[in-house]
Amino acid sequence: MKASVESTSAIVPVTTSRGGIQARVWRGVTAGGVAFELLVVRVAVEHGKDAAEFDRDLRETPAPVPTPSAFSLGLVI
């Protein structure tokens, strides 16, 4: 599957068996046009590569949005 994703400024708490963490909400669309939301806890740039552009782009996020509708926090483990 191929998809395009875009970060949002929304941060949601995620509870795991090891405690709580924060996840950034990303919105995306597949090559076939299916819209989806994604919770991202970590993103890494390949070792040895310059991450300055990635960091700069990640900070340029749209205005805050409501908590994502695709994820009921009661269902997140």
mmJSON file of the N, C-alpha and C atoms, coordinates in Angstrom:
{"data_MODEL":{"atom_site":{
"group_PDB":["ATOM","ATOM","ATOM","ATOM","ATOM","ATOM","ATOM","ATOM","ATOM","ATOM","ATOM","ATOM","ATOM","ATOM","ATOM","ATOM","ATOM","ATOM","ATOM","ATOM","ATOM","ATOM","ATOM","ATOM","ATOM","ATOM","ATOM","ATOM","ATOM","ATOM","ATOM","ATOM","ATOM","ATOM","ATOM","ATOM","ATOM","ATOM","ATOM","ATOM","ATOM","ATOM","ATOM","ATOM","ATOM","ATOM","ATOM","ATOM","ATOM","ATOM","ATOM","ATOM","ATOM","ATOM","ATOM","ATOM","ATOM","ATOM","ATOM","ATOM","ATOM","ATOM","ATOM","ATOM","ATOM","ATOM","ATOM","ATOM","ATOM","ATOM","ATOM","ATOM","ATOM","ATOM","ATOM","ATOM","ATOM","ATOM","ATOM","ATOM","ATOM","ATOM","ATOM","ATOM","ATOM","ATOM","ATOM","ATOM","ATOM","ATOM","ATOM","ATOM","ATOM","ATOM","ATOM","ATOM","ATOM","ATOM","ATOM","ATOM","ATOM","ATOM","ATOM","ATOM","ATOM","ATOM","ATOM","ATOM","ATOM","ATOM","ATOM","ATOM","ATOM","ATOM","ATOM","ATOM","ATOM","ATOM","ATOM","ATOM","ATOM","ATOM","ATOM","ATOM","ATOM","ATOM","ATOM","ATOM","ATOM","ATOM","ATOM","ATOM","ATOM","ATOM","ATOM","ATOM","ATOM","ATOM","ATOM","ATOM","ATOM","ATOM","ATOM","ATOM","ATOM","ATOM","ATOM","ATOM","ATOM","ATOM","ATOM","ATOM","ATOM","ATOM","ATOM","ATOM","ATOM","ATOM","ATOM","ATOM","ATOM","ATOM","ATOM","ATOM","ATOM","ATOM","ATOM","ATOM","ATOM","ATOM","ATOM","ATOM","ATOM","ATOM","ATOM","ATOM","ATOM","ATOM","ATOM","ATOM","ATOM","ATOM","ATOM","ATOM","ATOM","ATOM","ATOM","ATOM","ATOM","ATOM","ATOM","ATOM","ATOM","ATOM","ATOM","ATOM","ATOM","ATOM","ATOM","ATOM","ATOM","ATOM","ATOM","ATOM","ATOM","ATOM","ATOM","ATOM","ATOM","ATOM","ATOM","ATOM","ATOM","ATOM","ATOM","ATOM","ATOM","ATOM","ATOM","ATOM","ATOM","ATOM","ATOM","ATOM","ATOM","ATOM","ATOM","ATOM","ATOM","ATOM","ATOM"],
"id":[1,2,3,4,5,6,7,8,9,10,11,12,13,14,15,16,17,18,19,20,21,22,23,24,25,26,27,28,29,30,31,32,33,34,35,36,37,38,39,40,41,42,43,44,45,46,47,48,49,50,51,52,53,54,55,56,57,58,59,60,61,62,63,64,65,66,67,68,69,70,71,72,73,74,75,76,77,78,79,80,81,82,83,84,85,86,87,88,89,90,91,92,93,94,95,96,97,98,99,100,101,102,103,104,105,106,107,108,109,110,111,112,113,114,115,116,117,118,119,120,121,122,123,124,125,126,127,128,129,130,131,132,133,134,135,136,137,138,139,140,141,142,143,144,145,146,147,148,149,150,151,152,153,154,155,156,157,158,159,160,161,162,163,164,165,166,167,168,169,170,171,172,173,174,175,176,177,178,179,180,181,182,183,184,185,186,187,188,189,190,191,192,193,194,195,196,197,198,199,200,201,202,203,204,205,206,207,208,209,210,211,212,213,214,215,216,217,218,219,220,221,222,223,224,225,226,227,228,229,230,231],
"type_symbol":["N","C","C","N","C","C","N","C","C","N","C","C","N","C","C","N","C","C","N","C","C","N","C","C","N","C","C","N","C","C","N","C","C","N","C","C","N","C","C","N","C","C","N","C","C","N","C","C","N","C","C","N","C","C","N","C","C","N","C","C","N","C","C","N","C","C","N","C","C","N","C","C","N","C","C","N","C","C","N","C","C","N","C","C","N","C","C","N","C","C","N","C","C","N","C","C","N","C","C","N","C","C","N","C","C","N","C","C","N","C","C","N","C","C","N","C","C","N","C","C","N","C","C","N","C","C","N","C","C","N","C","C","N","C","C","N","C","C","N","C","C","N","C","C","N","C","C","N","C","C","N","C","C","N","C","C","N","C","C","N","C","C","N","C","C","N","C","C","N","C","C","N","C","C","N","C","C","N","C","C","N","C","C","N","C","C","N","C","C","N","C","C","N","C","C","N","C","C","N","C","C","N","C","C","N","C","C","N","C","C","N","C","C","N","C","C","N","C","C","N","C","C","N","C","C","N","C","C","N","C","C"],
"label_atom_id":["N","CA","C","N","CA","C","N","CA","C","N","CA","C","N","CA","C","N","CA","C","N","CA","C","N","CA","C","N","CA","C","N","CA","C","N","CA","C","N","CA","C","N","CA","C","N","CA","C","N","CA","C","N","CA","C","N","CA","C","N","CA","C","N","CA","C","N","CA","C","N","CA","C","N","CA","C","N","CA","C","N","CA","C","N","CA","C","N","CA","C","N","CA","C","N","CA","C","N","CA","C","N","CA","C","N","CA","C","N","CA","C","N","CA","C","N","CA","C","N","CA","C","N","CA","C","N","CA","C","N","CA","C","N","CA","C","N","CA","C","N","CA","C","N","CA","C","N","CA","C","N","CA","C","N","CA","C","N","CA","C","N","CA","C","N","CA","C","N","CA","C","N","CA","C","N","CA","C","N","CA","C","N","CA","C","N","CA","C","N","CA","C","N","CA","C","N","CA","C","N","CA","C","N","CA","C","N","CA","C","N","CA","C","N","CA","C","N","CA","C","N","CA","C","N","CA","C","N","CA","C","N","CA","C","N","CA","C","N","CA","C","N","CA","C","N","CA","C","N","CA","C","N","CA","C","N","CA","C","N","CA","C","N","CA","C","N","CA","C"],
"label_alt_id":[null,null,null,null,null,null,null,null,null,null,null,null,null,null,null,null,null,null,null,null,null,null,null,null,null,null,null,null,null,null,null,null,null,null,null,null,null,null,null,null,null,null,null,null,null,null,null,null,null,null,null,null,null,null,null,null,null,null,null,null,null,null,null,null,null,null,null,null,null,null,null,null,null,null,null,null,null,null,null,null,null,null,null,null,null,null,null,null,null,null,null,null,null,null,null,null,null,null,null,null,null,null,null,null,null,null,null,null,null,null,null,null,null,null,null,null,null,null,null,null,null,null,null,null,null,null,null,null,null,null,null,null,null,null,null,null,null,null,null,null,null,null,null,null,null,null,null,null,null,null,null,null,null,null,null,null,null,null,null,null,null,null,null,null,null,null,null,null,null,null,null,null,null,null,null,null,null,null,null,null,null,null,null,null,null,null,null,null,null,null,null,null,null,null,null,null,null,null,null,null,null,null,null,null,null,null,null,null,null,null,null,null,null,null,null,null,null,null,null,null,null,null,null,null,null,null,null,null,null,null,null],
"label_comp_id":["MET","MET","MET","LYS","LYS","LYS","ALA","ALA","ALA","SER","SER","SER","VAL","VAL","VAL","GLU","GLU","GLU","SER","SER","SER","THR","THR","THR","SER","SER","SER","ALA","ALA","ALA","ILE","ILE","ILE","VAL","VAL","VAL","PRO","PRO","PRO","VAL","VAL","VAL","THR","THR","THR","THR","THR","THR","SER","SER","SER","ARG","ARG","ARG","GLY","GLY","GLY","GLY","GLY","GLY","ILE","ILE","ILE","GLN","GLN","GLN","ALA","ALA","ALA","ARG","ARG","ARG","VAL","VAL","VAL","TRP","TRP","TRP","ARG","ARG","ARG","GLY","GLY","GLY","VAL","VAL","VAL","THR","THR","THR","ALA","ALA","ALA","GLY","GLY","GLY","GLY","GLY","GLY","VAL","VAL","VAL","ALA","ALA","ALA","PHE","PHE","PHE","GLU","GLU","GLU","LEU","LEU","LEU","LEU","LEU","LEU","VAL","VAL","VAL","VAL","VAL","VAL","ARG","ARG","ARG","VAL","VAL","VAL","ALA","ALA","ALA","VAL","VAL","VAL","GLU","GLU","GLU","HIS","HIS","HIS","GLY","GLY","GLY","LYS","LYS","LYS","ASP","ASP","ASP","ALA","ALA","ALA","ALA","ALA","ALA","GLU","GLU","GLU","PHE","PHE","PHE","ASP","ASP","ASP","ARG","ARG","ARG","ASP","ASP","ASP","LEU","LEU","LEU","ARG","ARG","ARG","GLU","GLU","GLU","THR","THR","THR","PRO","PRO","PRO","ALA","ALA","ALA","PRO","PRO","PRO","VAL","VAL","VAL","PRO","PRO","PRO","THR","THR","THR","PRO","PRO","PRO","SER","SER","SER","ALA","ALA","ALA","PHE","PHE","PHE","SER","SER","SER","LEU","LEU","LEU","GLY","GLY","GLY","LEU","LEU","LEU","VAL","VAL","VAL","ILE","ILE","ILE"],
"label_asym_id":["A","A","A","A","A","A","A","A","A","A","A","A","A","A","A","A","A","A","A","A","A","A","A","A","A","A","A","A","A","A","A","A","A","A","A","A","A","A","A","A","A","A","A","A","A","A","A","A","A","A","A","A","A","A","A","A","A","A","A","A","A","A","A","A","A","A","A","A","A","A","A","A","A","A","A","A","A","A","A","A","A","A","A","A","A","A","A","A","A","A","A","A","A","A","A","A","A","A","A","A","A","A","A","A","A","A","A","A","A","A","A","A","A","A","A","A","A","A","A","A","A","A","A","A","A","A","A","A","A","A","A","A","A","A","A","A","A","A","A","A","A","A","A","A","A","A","A","A","A","A","A","A","A","A","A","A","A","A","A","A","A","A","A","A","A","A","A","A","A","A","A","A","A","A","A","A","A","A","A","A","A","A","A","A","A","A","A","A","A","A","A","A","A","A","A","A","A","A","A","A","A","A","A","A","A","A","A","A","A","A","A","A","A","A","A","A","A","A","A","A","A","A","A","A","A","A","A","A","A","A","A"],
"label_entity_id":["1","1","1","1","1","1","1","1","1","1","1","1","1","1","1","1","1","1","1","1","1","1","1","1","1","1","1","1","1","1","1","1","1","1","1","1","1","1","1","1","1","1","1","1","1","1","1","1","1","1","1","1","1","1","1","1","1","1","1","1","1","1","1","1","1","1","1","1","1","1","1","1","1","1","1","1","1","1","1","1","1","1","1","1","1","1","1","1","1","1","1","1","1","1","1","1","1","1","1","1","1","1","1","1","1","1","1","1","1","1","1","1","1","1","1","1","1","1","1","1","1","1","1","1","1","1","1","1","1","1","1","1","1","1","1","1","1","1","1","1","1","1","1","1","1","1","1","1","1","1","1","1","1","1","1","1","1","1","1","1","1","1","1","1","1","1","1","1","1","1","1","1","1","1","1","1","1","1","1","1","1","1","1","1","1","1","1","1","1","1","1","1","1","1","1","1","1","1","1","1","1","1","1","1","1","1","1","1","1","1","1","1","1","1","1","1","1","1","1","1","1","1","1","1","1","1","1","1","1","1","1"],
"label_seq_id":[1,1,1,2,2,2,3,3,3,4,4,4,5,5,5,6,6,6,7,7,7,8,8,8,9,9,9,10,10,10,11,11,11,12,12,12,13,13,13,14,14,14,15,15,15,16,16,16,17,17,17,18,18,18,19,19,19,20,20,20,21,21,21,22,22,22,23,23,23,24,24,24,25,25,25,26,26,26,27,27,27,28,28,28,29,29,29,30,30,30,31,31,31,32,32,32,33,33,33,34,34,34,35,35,35,36,36,36,37,37,37,38,38,38,39,39,39,40,40,40,41,41,41,42,42,42,43,43,43,44,44,44,45,45,45,46,46,46,47,47,47,48,48,48,49,49,49,50,50,50,51,51,51,52,52,52,53,53,53,54,54,54,55,55,55,56,56,56,57,57,57,58,58,58,59,59,59,60,60,60,61,61,61,62,62,62,63,63,63,64,64,64,65,65,65,66,66,66,67,67,67,68,68,68,69,69,69,70,70,70,71,71,71,72,72,72,73,73,73,74,74,74,75,75,75,76,76,76,77,77,77],
"pdbx_PDB_ins_code":[null,null,null,null,null,null,null,null,null,null,null,null,null,null,null,null,null,null,null,null,null,null,null,null,null,null,null,null,null,null,null,null,null,null,null,null,null,null,null,null,null,null,null,null,null,null,null,null,null,null,null,null,null,null,null,null,null,null,null,null,null,null,null,null,null,null,null,null,null,null,null,null,null,null,null,null,null,null,null,null,null,null,null,null,null,null,null,null,null,null,null,null,null,null,null,null,null,null,null,null,null,null,null,null,null,null,null,null,null,null,null,null,null,null,null,null,null,null,null,null,null,null,null,null,null,null,null,null,null,null,null,null,null,null,null,null,null,null,null,null,null,null,null,null,null,null,null,null,null,null,null,null,null,null,null,null,null,null,null,null,null,null,null,null,null,null,null,null,null,null,null,null,null,null,null,null,null,null,null,null,null,null,null,null,null,null,null,null,null,null,null,null,null,null,null,null,null,null,null,null,null,null,null,null,null,null,null,null,null,null,null,null,null,null,null,null,null,null,null,null,null,null,null,null,null,null,null,null,null,null,null],
"Cartn_x":[0.847,0.0,0.896,0.493,1.151,0.177,0.718,-0.127,0.681,-0.019,0.582,0.025,0.906,0.463,0.934,0.184,0.513,0.295,1.274,1.135,0.117,-0.486,-1.373,-0.736,-1.321,-0.808,-1.452,-2.376,-3.082,-2.182,-2.121,-1.385,-2.399,-2.416,-3.369,-2.617,-3.166,-2.545,-2.895,-1.945,-2.155,-1.695,-2.562,-2.215,-1.811,-0.661,-0.176,-0.009,0.329,0.56,1.785,2.642,3.854,3.707,2.522,2.298,1.729,1.742,1.173,2.227,1.872,2.743,1.89,2.538,1.861,2.08,1.062,1.172,0.657,1.336,0.88,-0.069,-1.154,-2.116,-1.667,-1.604,-1.312,-2.54,-2.82,-3.919,-3.324,-3.967,-3.435,-4.504,-4.041,-4.917,-4.108,-4.735,-4.057,-4.065,-3.272,-3.242,-4.621,-5.436,-6.791,-7.827,-7.401,-8.309,-8.973,-8.54,-9.129,-8.452,-9.239,-8.709,-8.548,-7.508,-7.281,-6.542,-6.519,-5.757,-4.762,-3.644,-2.531,-1.988,-1.725,-1.114,0.374,1.217,2.658,3.315,4.038,4.739,6.178,6.823,8.206,8.414,9.303,9.732,11.243,11.947,13.406,13.885,14.88,15.549,16.724,16.996,18.068,19.375,20.064,21.315,22.322,22.88,23.888,23.333,22.021,21.395,21.077,21.061,20.742,19.235,18.841,17.428,16.882,17.664,17.233,15.961,15.899,14.707,13.489,13.678,12.578,12.06,12.958,12.563,11.816,12.3,11.667,10.261,10.126,8.824,7.84,8.327,7.452,6.893,7.653,7.197,6.148,6.086,5.098,3.818,3.017,1.79,0.586,-0.534,-1.751,-2.323,-3.339,-4.006,-4.534,-4.688,-5.171,-6.52,-6.704,-7.951,-8.528,-9.822,-10.393,-9.751,-9.959,-9.457,-9.958,-9.091,-9.477,-10.697,-11.578,-12.81,-12.595,-11.522,-11.296,-10.863,-10.396,-9.88,-10.675,-11.414,-12.028,-10.941,-10.631,-9.535,-9.797,-11.036,-11.339,-10.871,-10.61,-10.178,-8.67,-7.966,-6.515,-5.842,-4.919,-4.205,-2.817],
"Cartn_y":[-1.168,0.0,1.235,2.234,3.528,4.556,5.488,6.514,7.785,8.892,10.178,10.577,11.07,11.485,12.902,13.574,14.937,15.057,15.64,15.764,16.837,16.694,17.711,18.203,19.185,19.661,18.93,18.016,17.292,16.246,16.289,15.309,14.637,13.304,12.573,11.624,11.404,10.439,9.02,8.12,6.715,5.927,5.088,4.281,2.896,2.452,1.114,0.318,-0.938,-1.763,-1.285,-0.489,0.025,1.467,2.027,3.406,4.244,5.555,6.454,7.124,7.385,8.106,9.105,10.007,10.973,10.563,10.719,10.403,11.583,11.885,12.925,12.29,12.985,12.506,12.97,12.044,12.342,11.953,12.68,12.341,11.925,10.959,10.475,10.033,9.681,9.147,8.131,6.986,5.962,6.353,5.655,5.899,5.688,4.859,4.594,5.591,6.562,7.599,7.366,6.352,6.078,6.959,7.794,8.672,7.882,8.212,7.536,8.469,8.099,8.807,7.827,8.353,7.544,8.166,7.359,7.852,7.513,8.532,8.336,8.678,7.712,7.898,8.313,7.721,8.047,8.038,8.912,8.941,9.121,8.374,8.481,8.729,9.575,9.809,8.835,8.311,7.348,7.869,6.998,7.353,7.964,9.077,9.739,10.747,10.824,11.765,13.072,14.17,15.48,15.563,15.736,15.766,17.183,18.209,19.599,19.913,19.513,19.797,19.063,17.813,17.03,17.703,18.095,18.77,20.066,20.836,22.11,21.865,20.899,20.59,20.076,19.283,18.725,19.825,20.874,21.975,22.841,22.79,23.555,22.738,22.815,22.029,22.939,22.406,23.206,23.531,24.355,24.741,23.504,23.581,22.418,21.919,20.619,19.972,19.215,18.884,18.095,16.709,16.037,14.673,13.838,13.014,12.265,11.375,11.376,10.604,9.117,8.77,7.377,6.535,7.174,6.44,6.758,5.8,5.933,5.603,6.533,6.297,5.091,4.663,3.457,2.191,2.285,1.127,1.055,2.109,2.157,1.458,0.517,-0.173,0.382],
"Cartn_z":[0.0,0.0,0.0,-0.764,-0.761,-0.228,0.559,1.158,1.344,1.393,1.726,3.081,3.971,5.299,5.582,6.457,6.844,8.341,9.037,10.484,10.827,11.995,12.538,13.835,14.439,15.723,16.896,16.613,17.673,18.323,19.644,20.429,21.344,21.356,22.192,23.119,24.316,25.225,24.794,24.915,24.612,25.833,26.371,27.533,27.069,27.536,27.199,28.487,28.365,29.553,30.322,29.685,30.339,30.804,30.676,31.105,29.985,30.183,29.189,28.332,27.1,26.173,25.387,24.717,23.865,22.404,21.59,20.163,19.349,18.259,17.341,16.34,16.026,15.042,13.662,12.735,11.332,10.529,9.474,8.566,7.239,6.616,5.362,4.393,3.209,2.17,1.364,1.086,0.297,-1.174,-1.953,-3.396,-4.01,-3.375,-3.857,-3.354,-2.524,-2.069,-0.726,0.031,1.328,2.388,3.069,4.115,5.41,6.175,7.45,8.402,9.68,10.699,11.298,11.743,12.202,13.477,14.494,15.719,15.663,15.721,15.606,16.938,17.465,18.726,18.474,17.481,17.163,15.659,15.232,13.837,13.854,13.051,13.027,11.603,11.489,10.211,10.144,8.963,8.796,9.407,10.126,10.806,9.826,10.213,9.396,8.407,8.277,7.342,8.073,7.342,7.905,8.143,9.405,9.763,9.877,9.558,9.743,8.961,7.7,6.887,7.44,7.838,8.414,9.671,10.565,11.809,11.517,10.578,10.217,9.668,8.778,8.189,9.241,10.193,11.22,12.112,12.341,13.186,12.483,11.163,10.4,10.318,11.368,11.423,11.297,10.832,10.739,12.118,12.138,13.391,14.108,15.443,16.2,15.694,15.815,15.399,16.593,16.557,17.645,17.717,18.835,18.979,17.805,17.229,16.03,16.262,15.286,15.411,15.138,14.467,14.109,15.305,16.382,17.519,18.777,19.274,20.583,21.588,22.495,23.437,24.323,24.444,25.186,24.482,23.189,22.416,22.244,22.606,22.421,23.587,23.29,24.362,24.521],
"occupancy":[1.0,1.0,1.0,1.0,1.0,1.0,1.0,1.0,1.0,1.0,1.0,1.0,1.0,1.0,1.0,1.0,1.0,1.0,1.0,1.0,1.0,1.0,1.0,1.0,1.0,1.0,1.0,1.0,1.0,1.0,1.0,1.0,1.0,1.0,1.0,1.0,1.0,1.0,1.0,1.0,1.0,1.0,1.0,1.0,1.0,1.0,1.0,1.0,1.0,1.0,1.0,1.0,1.0,1.0,1.0,1.0,1.0,1.0,1.0,1.0,1.0,1.0,1.0,1.0,1.0,1.0,1.0,1.0,1.0,1.0,1.0,1.0,1.0,1.0,1.0,1.0,1.0,1.0,1.0,1.0,1.0,1.0,1.0,1.0,1.0,1.0,1.0,1.0,1.0,1.0,1.0,1.0,1.0,1.0,1.0,1.0,1.0,1.0,1.0,1.0,1.0,1.0,1.0,1.0,1.0,1.0,1.0,1.0,1.0,1.0,1.0,1.0,1.0,1.0,1.0,1.0,1.0,1.0,1.0,1.0,1.0,1.0,1.0,1.0,1.0,1.0,1.0,1.0,1.0,1.0,1.0,1.0,1.0,1.0,1.0,1.0,1.0,1.0,1.0,1.0,1.0,1.0,1.0,1.0,1.0,1.0,1.0,1.0,1.0,1.0,1.0,1.0,1.0,1.0,1.0,1.0,1.0,1.0,1.0,1.0,1.0,1.0,1.0,1.0,1.0,1.0,1.0,1.0,1.0,1.0,1.0,1.0,1.0,1.0,1.0,1.0,1.0,1.0,1.0,1.0,1.0,1.0,1.0,1.0,1.0,1.0,1.0,1.0,1.0,1.0,1.0,1.0,1.0,1.0,1.0,1.0,1.0,1.0,1.0,1.0,1.0,1.0,1.0,1.0,1.0,1.0,1.0,1.0,1.0,1.0,1.0,1.0,1.0,1.0,1.0,1.0,1.0,1.0,1.0,1.0,1.0,1.0,1.0,1.0,1.0,1.0,1.0,1.0,1.0,1.0,1.0],
"B_iso_or_equiv":[0.0,0.0,0.0,0.0,0.0,0.0,0.0,0.0,0.0,0.0,0.0,0.0,0.0,0.0,0.0,0.0,0.0,0.0,0.0,0.0,0.0,0.0,0.0,0.0,0.0,0.0,0.0,0.0,0.0,0.0,0.0,0.0,0.0,0.0,0.0,0.0,0.0,0.0,0.0,0.0,0.0,0.0,0.0,0.0,0.0,0.0,0.0,0.0,0.0,0.0,0.0,0.0,0.0,0.0,0.0,0.0,0.0,0.0,0.0,0.0,0.0,0.0,0.0,0.0,0.0,0.0,0.0,0.0,0.0,0.0,0.0,0.0,0.0,0.0,0.0,0.0,0.0,0.0,0.0,0.0,0.0,0.0,0.0,0.0,0.0,0.0,0.0,0.0,0.0,0.0,0.0,0.0,0.0,0.0,0.0,0.0,0.0,0.0,0.0,0.0,0.0,0.0,0.0,0.0,0.0,0.0,0.0,0.0,0.0,0.0,0.0,0.0,0.0,0.0,0.0,0.0,0.0,0.0,0.0,0.0,0.0,0.0,0.0,0.0,0.0,0.0,0.0,0.0,0.0,0.0,0.0,0.0,0.0,0.0,0.0,0.0,0.0,0.0,0.0,0.0,0.0,0.0,0.0,0.0,0.0,0.0,0.0,0.0,0.0,0.0,0.0,0.0,0.0,0.0,0.0,0.0,0.0,0.0,0.0,0.0,0.0,0.0,0.0,0.0,0.0,0.0,0.0,0.0,0.0,0.0,0.0,0.0,0.0,0.0,0.0,0.0,0.0,0.0,0.0,0.0,0.0,0.0,0.0,0.0,0.0,0.0,0.0,0.0,0.0,0.0,0.0,0.0,0.0,0.0,0.0,0.0,0.0,0.0,0.0,0.0,0.0,0.0,0.0,0.0,0.0,0.0,0.0,0.0,0.0,0.0,0.0,0.0,0.0,0.0,0.0,0.0,0.0,0.0,0.0,0.0,0.0,0.0,0.0,0.0,0.0,0.0,0.0,0.0,0.0,0.0,0.0],
"pdbx_formal_charge":[null,null,null,null,null,null,null,null,null,null,null,null,null,null,null,null,null,null,null,null,null,null,null,null,null,null,null,null,null,null,null,null,null,null,null,null,null,null,null,null,null,null,null,null,null,null,null,null,null,null,null,null,null,null,null,null,null,null,null,null,null,null,null,null,null,null,null,null,null,null,null,null,null,null,null,null,null,null,null,null,null,null,null,null,null,null,null,null,null,null,null,null,null,null,null,null,null,null,null,null,null,null,null,null,null,null,null,null,null,null,null,null,null,null,null,null,null,null,null,null,null,null,null,null,null,null,null,null,null,null,null,null,null,null,null,null,null,null,null,null,null,null,null,null,null,null,null,null,null,null,null,null,null,null,null,null,null,null,null,null,null,null,null,null,null,null,null,null,null,null,null,null,null,null,null,null,null,null,null,null,null,null,null,null,null,null,null,null,null,null,null,null,null,null,null,null,null,null,null,null,null,null,null,null,null,null,null,null,null,null,null,null,null,null,null,null,null,null,null,null,null,null,null,null,null,null,null,null,null,null,null],
"auth_seq_id":[1,1,1,2,2,2,3,3,3,4,4,4,5,5,5,6,6,6,7,7,7,8,8,8,9,9,9,10,10,10,11,11,11,12,12,12,13,13,13,14,14,14,15,15,15,16,16,16,17,17,17,18,18,18,19,19,19,20,20,20,21,21,21,22,22,22,23,23,23,24,24,24,25,25,25,26,26,26,27,27,27,28,28,28,29,29,29,30,30,30,31,31,31,32,32,32,33,33,33,34,34,34,35,35,35,36,36,36,37,37,37,38,38,38,39,39,39,40,40,40,41,41,41,42,42,42,43,43,43,44,44,44,45,45,45,46,46,46,47,47,47,48,48,48,49,49,49,50,50,50,51,51,51,52,52,52,53,53,53,54,54,54,55,55,55,56,56,56,57,57,57,58,58,58,59,59,59,60,60,60,61,61,61,62,62,62,63,63,63,64,64,64,65,65,65,66,66,66,67,67,67,68,68,68,69,69,69,70,70,70,71,71,71,72,72,72,73,73,73,74,74,74,75,75,75,76,76,76,77,77,77],
"auth_comp_id":["MET","MET","MET","LYS","LYS","LYS","ALA","ALA","ALA","SER","SER","SER","VAL","VAL","VAL","GLU","GLU","GLU","SER","SER","SER","THR","THR","THR","SER","SER","SER","ALA","ALA","ALA","ILE","ILE","ILE","VAL","VAL","VAL","PRO","PRO","PRO","VAL","VAL","VAL","THR","THR","THR","THR","THR","THR","SER","SER","SER","ARG","ARG","ARG","GLY","GLY","GLY","GLY","GLY","GLY","ILE","ILE","ILE","GLN","GLN","GLN","ALA","ALA","ALA","ARG","ARG","ARG","VAL","VAL","VAL","TRP","TRP","TRP","ARG","ARG","ARG","GLY","GLY","GLY","VAL","VAL","VAL","THR","THR","THR","ALA","ALA","ALA","GLY","GLY","GLY","GLY","GLY","GLY","VAL","VAL","VAL","ALA","ALA","ALA","PHE","PHE","PHE","GLU","GLU","GLU","LEU","LEU","LEU","LEU","LEU","LEU","VAL","VAL","VAL","VAL","VAL","VAL","ARG","ARG","ARG","VAL","VAL","VAL","ALA","ALA","ALA","VAL","VAL","VAL","GLU","GLU","GLU","HIS","HIS","HIS","GLY","GLY","GLY","LYS","LYS","LYS","ASP","ASP","ASP","ALA","ALA","ALA","ALA","ALA","ALA","GLU","GLU","GLU","PHE","PHE","PHE","ASP","ASP","ASP","ARG","ARG","ARG","ASP","ASP","ASP","LEU","LEU","LEU","ARG","ARG","ARG","GLU","GLU","GLU","THR","THR","THR","PRO","PRO","PRO","ALA","ALA","ALA","PRO","PRO","PRO","VAL","VAL","VAL","PRO","PRO","PRO","THR","THR","THR","PRO","PRO","PRO","SER","SER","SER","ALA","ALA","ALA","PHE","PHE","PHE","SER","SER","SER","LEU","LEU","LEU","GLY","GLY","GLY","LEU","LEU","LEU","VAL","VAL","VAL","ILE","ILE","ILE"],
"auth_asym_id":["A","A","A","A","A","A","A","A","A","A","A","A","A","A","A","A","A","A","A","A","A","A","A","A","A","A","A","A","A","A","A","A","A","A","A","A","A","A","A","A","A","A","A","A","A","A","A","A","A","A","A","A","A","A","A","A","A","A","A","A","A","A","A","A","A","A","A","A","A","A","A","A","A","A","A","A","A","A","A","A","A","A","A","A","A","A","A","A","A","A","A","A","A","A","A","A","A","A","A","A","A","A","A","A","A","A","A","A","A","A","A","A","A","A","A","A","A","A","A","A","A","A","A","A","A","A","A","A","A","A","A","A","A","A","A","A","A","A","A","A","A","A","A","A","A","A","A","A","A","A","A","A","A","A","A","A","A","A","A","A","A","A","A","A","A","A","A","A","A","A","A","A","A","A","A","A","A","A","A","A","A","A","A","A","A","A","A","A","A","A","A","A","A","A","A","A","A","A","A","A","A","A","A","A","A","A","A","A","A","A","A","A","A","A","A","A","A","A","A","A","A","A","A","A","A","A","A","A","A","A","A"],
"auth_atom_id":["N","CA","C","N","CA","C","N","CA","C","N","CA","C","N","CA","C","N","CA","C","N","CA","C","N","CA","C","N","CA","C","N","CA","C","N","CA","C","N","CA","C","N","CA","C","N","CA","C","N","CA","C","N","CA","C","N","CA","C","N","CA","C","N","CA","C","N","CA","C","N","CA","C","N","CA","C","N","CA","C","N","CA","C","N","CA","C","N","CA","C","N","CA","C","N","CA","C","N","CA","C","N","CA","C","N","CA","C","N","CA","C","N","CA","C","N","CA","C","N","CA","C","N","CA","C","N","CA","C","N","CA","C","N","CA","C","N","CA","C","N","CA","C","N","CA","C","N","CA","C","N","CA","C","N","CA","C","N","CA","C","N","CA","C","N","CA","C","N","CA","C","N","CA","C","N","CA","C","N","CA","C","N","CA","C","N","CA","C","N","CA","C","N","CA","C","N","CA","C","N","CA","C","N","CA","C","N","CA","C","N","CA","C","N","CA","C","N","CA","C","N","CA","C","N","CA","C","N","CA","C","N","CA","C","N","CA","C","N","CA","C","N","CA","C","N","CA","C","N","CA","C","N","CA","C","N","CA","C","N","CA","C","N","CA","C","N","CA","C"],
"pdbx_PDB_model_num":[1,1,1,1,1,1,1,1,1,1,1,1,1,1,1,1,1,1,1,1,1,1,1,1,1,1,1,1,1,1,1,1,1,1,1,1,1,1,1,1,1,1,1,1,1,1,1,1,1,1,1,1,1,1,1,1,1,1,1,1,1,1,1,1,1,1,1,1,1,1,1,1,1,1,1,1,1,1,1,1,1,1,1,1,1,1,1,1,1,1,1,1,1,1,1,1,1,1,1,1,1,1,1,1,1,1,1,1,1,1,1,1,1,1,1,1,1,1,1,1,1,1,1,1,1,1,1,1,1,1,1,1,1,1,1,1,1,1,1,1,1,1,1,1,1,1,1,1,1,1,1,1,1,1,1,1,1,1,1,1,1,1,1,1,1,1,1,1,1,1,1,1,1,1,1,1,1,1,1,1,1,1,1,1,1,1,1,1,1,1,1,1,1,1,1,1,1,1,1,1,1,1,1,1,1,1,1,1,1,1,1,1,1,1,1,1,1,1,1,1,1,1,1,1,1,1,1,1,1,1,1]
}}}
